[in-house]
Amino acid sequence: MQSQLRTTRRRSRAVLAAAAVVTAATAVLSPMSATAAPGSAAEAATLMAEAAQQLTQVEAQVHEAEEIVAAQQEAAATAQAQAQAARDALAVHEPQIRAIVQSSFTEKTQSRVAAFLTSDSADDLVQQMTTLDMIATHTNTVISAAAAARAAAEEAQLVADQAAATARAGLDQLKAQEAEVERRAAQYQSDYARLSAAEQDRVSNLVSGPKLRAPSVDELPVAPGSAAATAIQVALSKVGSPYRRGATGPDAFDCSGLMAYAYAAAGVTLPSRTSAGLSKMGPPLSRGELQPGDLVFYYSPISHVALYIGDGMIVHARTYGTPLSVTTVDQGGFRFGVRPTG
């Protein structure tokens, strides 16, 4: 029982720690810095590219907050189930306690003096005294177990209440951050739509890299039939699909959504829906160590992920207004790669 109480206390501390994490992850996002009206097409493209990068960063923050809140909600559900189990364990003792209270052994039990006076022999006296000791020991054991079960149930319910409150607070913060991201995205798309076609191309190149011809998987240095080959083939089949925050296909994607979709088709479940989370799934690989199928990460803090397809190319879903495309891996902000297939 002491072990159970220690576990419950550790769980309580974990819930409080999670609350601190979500508060940091979902801190109010600072507004995009105001900029003067651009004086040239090139300046307009540069400003839009900067806005796109800011939008990428805040979307990455919200993605991380979504994962934290999902974990909090799961923890709250688990804690509530454990609290119910603790209450059920306490309920087992109720009939025993009731029986002790109502028993003649508690209301009319012979005292040791009475046992001495009414015993017919030494053997009879020993037997009565032994019986009284056994009854007292059993009663104390039941009462102690019930008291411990009650304490465990109260502690478990406290943890469940804390977990539920943390999850509710995190969800409220998350909703506010999602609304802010949607506002920024709408502003970005509105500004992007006002650019000329040439300016839009310039923004796309600055943000997402030059668009390259999408090769077939047969042209790439990847083992046919491998998980990497399947993921690459699926990702390439989606070139031209639009970018949409939180989308995981099949008609629209965000950057990590494309990775999840492509590798799911290869039978590989990636461990996270965020670029930052995915970056921790394996040892970092340098530019020279990249192989087709590796995930490639950009910016500090990490806020974008792409799929390396070989021959110095990636396929990725970058941002609003730029369809999913193939480009060079050598983008500004390159950090490292990881190998999801071991």
VOGU-3710 file (C-alpha; in Angstrom, 3 decimals, decimal comma):
1> mqsqlrttrr> 0,000/0,000/0,000  2,888/2,356/0,772  4,184/1,598/-2,717  0,800/2,541/-4,148  0,813/5,824/-2,257  4,344/6,630/-3,468  3,293/5,845/-7,048  0,266/8,104/-6,672  2,420/10,940/-5,351  4,852/10,534/-8,251
11> rsravlaaaa> 1,927/10,652/-10,643  0,705/13,837/-8,973  4,113/15,452/-9,472  4,119/14,314/-13,091  0,758/15,971/-13,682  2,000/19,231/-12,201  5,137/19,027/-14,340  3,010/18,497/-17,441  1,040/21,594/-16,549  4,246/23,612/-16,540
21> vvtaatavls> 5,241/22,190/-19,921  1,955/23,012/-21,611  1,975/26,494/-20,141  5,390/27,092/-21,708  4,482/25,445/-25,011  1,230/27,345/-25,374  2,404/30,722/-24,098  0,667/33,591/-25,860  2,223/33,960/-29,265  3,698/37,332/-29,953
31> pmsataapgs> 2,112/39,152/-32,884  3,997/39,366/-36,166  6,116/42,443/-36,278  4,586/45,237/-38,301  6,446/46,119/-41,442  6,365/49,153/-43,666  4,873/48,871/-47,140  7,417/47,230/-49,445  9,133/49,500/-51,902  9,751/46,847/-54,560
41> aaeaatlmae> 8,645/43,412/-55,713  11,819/41,917/-54,296  11,180/43,545/-50,923  7,574/42,329/-50,961  8,769/38,788/-51,577  11,318/39,051/-48,772  8,705/40,315/-46,308  6,313/37,532/-47,290  9,064/34,959/-46,874  9,760/36,287/-43,381
51> aaqqltqvea> 6,056/36,117/-42,566  5,929/32,534/-43,830  8,825/31,563/-41,572  7,170/33,158/-38,549  3,972/31,325/-39,385  5,887/28,065/-39,645  7,347/28,585/-36,185  4,048/29,345/-34,474  2,381/26,416/-36,233  5,149/24,179/-34,907
61> qvheaeeiva> 4,478/25,504/-31,397  0,794/24,712/-31,738  1,576/21,229/-33,054  3,691/20,587/-29,957  0,928/21,942/-27,729  -1,581/19,633/-29,433  0,550/16,620/-28,574  0,984/17,785/-24,982  -2,747/18,362/-24,534  -3,546/14,966/-26,067
71> aqqeaaataq> -1,156/13,363/-23,564  -2,760/15,340/-20,740  -6,224/14,197/-21,744  -5,029/10,598/-21,837  -3,390/11,035/-18,425  -6,622/12,499/-17,051  -8,637/9,540/-18,329  -6,110/7,090/-16,876  -6,072/8,893/-13,530  -9,871/8,850/-13,365
81> aqaqaardal> -9,890/5,106/-14,078  -7,331/4,563/-11,326  -9,401/6,662/-8,931  -12,444/4,503/-9,694  -10,385/1,351/-9,127  -9,253/2,750/-5,769  -12,867/3,489/-4,816  -13,847/-0,035/-5,835  -11,048/-1,418/-3,640  -12,352/0,646/-0,734
91> avhepqirai> -15,891/-0,627/-1,303  -14,675/-4,211/-0,754  -13,957/-3,365/2,887  -17,365/-1,844/3,649  -19,204/-5,141/4,350  -16,355/-6,264/6,591  -16,397/-3,031/8,566  -20,186/-3,186/8,823  -19,986/-6,758/10,088  -17,422/-5,790/12,712
101> vqssftektq> -19,576/-2,913/13,917  -22,691/-5,050/14,110  -20,976/-8,154/15,427  -21,632/-9,411/18,864  -17,887/-9,558/19,210  -17,730/-5,767/19,276  -20,924/-5,043/21,207  -21,101/-8,045/23,570  -17,639/-9,545/23,366  -16,548/-11,129/26,540
111> srvaafltsd> -13,753/-9,312/28,204  -10,657/-11,099/29,313  -11,945/-10,882/32,892  -15,242/-12,435/31,835  -13,382/-15,166/30,024  -11,389/-15,868/33,193  -14,518/-15,989/35,379  -16,554/-18,192/33,053  -13,899/-20,633/31,915  -14,285/-24,196/33,204
121> saddlvqqmt> -10,646/-25,079/32,952  -7,216/-23,747/32,078  -7,577/-25,181/28,592  -10,952/-23,475/28,200  -9,476/-20,183/29,385  -6,570/-20,412/26,914  -8,995/-21,219/24,120  -11,224/-18,220/24,931  -8,268/-15,870/25,272  -6,796/-17,108/21,994
131> tldmiathtn> -10,135/-16,586/20,270  -10,363/-13,043/21,614  -6,806/-12,302/20,383  -7,606/-13,673/16,945  -10,773/-11,573/16,729  -8,902/-8,447/17,786  -6,091/-9,108/15,299  -8,555/-9,707/12,438  -10,514/-6,577/13,352  -7,378/-4,441/13,461
141> tvisaaaaar> -6,193/-5,865/10,143  -9,502/-5,107/8,417  -9,675/-1,593/9,869  -6,052/-0,866/8,894  -6,612/-2,135/5,362  -9,791/-0,091/5,026  -8,051/3,041/6,293  -5,198/2,554/3,839  -7,673/1,931/0,996  -9,562/5,109/1,896
151> aaaeeaqlva> -6,348/7,140/1,895  -5,354/5,666/-1,468  -8,796/6,428/-2,929  -8,695/10,026/-1,729  -5,157/10,500/-3,111  -6,093/8,891/-6,431  -9,112/11,159/-6,772  -6,971/14,197/-6,013  -4,565/13,179/-8,788  -7,499/12,616/-11,153
161> dqaaatarag> -8,928/16,047/-10,359  -5,517/17,670/-10,914  -5,065/15,836/-14,208  -8,521/16,850/-15,413  -7,910/20,491/-14,479  -4,534/20,472/-16,244  -6,083/18,974/-19,382  -8,901/21,543/-19,374  -6,473/24,444/-18,931  -4,202/23,132/-21,665
171> ldqlkaqeae> -7,131/22,678/-24,038  -8,368/26,219/-23,391  -4,895/27,631/-24,099  -4,571/25,465/-27,184  -7,854/26,701/-28,624  -6,719/30,288/-28,175  -3,409/29,541/-29,911  -5,114/27,739/-32,772  -7,365/30,751/-33,300  -4,299/33,009/-33,402
181> verraaqyqs> -2,578/30,773/-35,951  -5,700/30,714/-38,122  -5,808/34,525/-37,995  -2,179/34,762/-39,041  -2,637/32,192/-41,780  -5,613/34,076/-43,190  -3,620/37,321/-43,186  -0,674/35,631/-44,882  -2,863/34,077/-47,567  -4,614/37,392/-48,160
191> dyarlsaaeq> -1,279/39,182/-48,576  0,036/36,404/-50,798  -3,020/36,553/-53,039  -2,415/40,281/-53,695  1,042/39,578/-55,120  1,565/39,226/-58,848  2,311/35,791/-60,273  5,981/36,707/-60,579  6,064/37,889/-56,948  4,341/34,722/-55,801
201> drvsnlvsgp> 6,954/32,628/-57,593  9,674/34,663/-55,934  8,117/34,103/-52,495  7,714/30,396/-53,209  11,370/30,085/-54,184  12,531/32,002/-51,137  10,362/29,994/-48,745  10,270/26,528/-50,321  13,246/26,438/-52,638  13,255/26,241/-56,430
211> klrapsvdel> 10,710/23,791/-57,811  12,374/20,806/-59,430  10,910/18,155/-61,679  9,462/15,327/-59,613  11,372/12,158/-60,546  9,907/8,681/-60,516  11,067/6,407/-57,731  12,816/4,221/-60,335  15,177/7,099/-61,085  16,314/7,394/-57,486
221> pvapgsaaat> 19,058/5,515/-55,618  16,688/3,633/-53,301  16,206/-0,110/-52,847  13,054/-1,206/-54,720  10,311/-2,472/-52,436  11,852/-1,005/-49,287  9,863/1,080/-46,809  11,866/4,129/-47,910  10,998/3,471/-51,576  7,305/3,142/-50,775
231> aiqvalskvg> 7,298/6,324/-48,658  9,094/8,259/-51,412  6,756/6,967/-54,117  3,681/7,940/-52,090  5,067/11,390/-51,260  5,972/12,051/-54,902  2,463/11,044/-55,962  1,159/13,955/-53,869  3,292/16,665/-55,499  0,993/19,576/-56,314
241> spyrrgatgp> -1,323/18,960/-53,353  -2,074/22,071/-51,269  -0,619/22,903/-47,882  -3,039/23,006/-44,957  -2,147/23,203/-41,285  -2,825/19,954/-39,437  -3,665/18,074/-42,640  -2,463/14,487/-43,028  -3,865/13,735/-46,491  -4,967/12,422/-48,746
251> dafdcsglma> -5,790/15,733/-50,470  -3,810/18,265/-48,390  -0,847/18,135/-46,028  1,339/20,017/-43,641  5,012/19,107/-43,377  4,828/16,427/-40,683  1,454/15,251/-41,985  3,102/14,349/-45,292  5,798/12,357/-43,474  3,192/10,453/-41,452
261> yayaaagvtl> 1,074/9,744/-44,546  3,989/8,557/-46,699  5,453/6,258/-44,079  2,058/4,901/-43,009  1,684/3,648/-46,585  4,963/1,791/-46,041  3,702/0,225/-42,817  5,787/2,485/-40,577  4,087/4,517/-37,841  6,084/7,605/-36,965
271> psrtsaglsk> 6,207/8,423/-33,237  5,165/12,070/-33,397  3,068/14,525/-35,403  5,493/17,391/-34,885  8,737/18,186/-36,666  10,471/18,695/-33,309  9,200/15,360/-32,037  10,258/13,527/-35,181  13,740/15,015/-34,944  14,321/13,005/-31,745
281> mgpplsrgel> 13,515/9,588/-33,180  17,098/8,723/-34,110  20,694/9,908/-34,059  21,292/13,043/-36,155  22,748/12,574/-39,612  24,936/15,091/-41,399  24,256/16,275/-44,943  26,787/13,770/-46,279  25,175/10,849/-44,419  21,696/11,294/-45,857
291> qpgdlvfyys> 20,074/8,370/-47,634  16,741/8,226/-49,522  13,888/7,969/-47,031  15,576/9,992/-44,297  13,659/12,805/-42,654  15,390/16,188/-42,898  14,895/19,024/-40,407  15,219/22,777/-40,680  15,506/25,913/-38,525  16,267/26,537/-34,880
301> pishvalyig> 14,149/25,685/-33,045  13,175/22,923/-35,461  9,916/23,826/-37,186  9,994/22,050/-40,560  10,556/18,511/-41,807  11,006/17,148/-45,344  11,570/13,742/-46,936  14,975/13,171/-48,537  14,523/11,310/-51,833  18,150/11,113/-52,954
311> dgmivharty> 20,344/12,950/-55,449  20,309/16,041/-53,220  16,518/16,450/-53,371  13,645/16,578/-50,900  9,881/16,510/-51,222  7,986/18,628/-48,727  4,846/20,556/-47,819  6,115/23,988/-46,892  3,442/26,635/-46,337  0,259/28,269/-47,595
321> gtplsvttvd> 0,156/29,188/-51,253  2,950/26,781/-52,169  1,835/23,307/-53,268  3,728/20,243/-52,160  6,896/20,173/-54,262  10,334/18,739/-54,916  13,348/20,941/-54,303  16,970/20,844/-53,211  17,852/19,617/-49,722  20,253/22,525/-49,383
331> qggfrfgvrp> 17,749/24,987/-47,992  18,609/27,738/-45,563  18,157/26,547/-42,009  19,224/22,939/-42,654  19,951/21,173/-39,344  20,278/17,408/-39,775  18,479/14,264/-40,818  17,229/11,126/-39,039  16,562/7,626/-40,375  13,071/6,395/-39,459
341> tg> 13,654/2,853/-40,685  16,663/2,112/-38,483
//
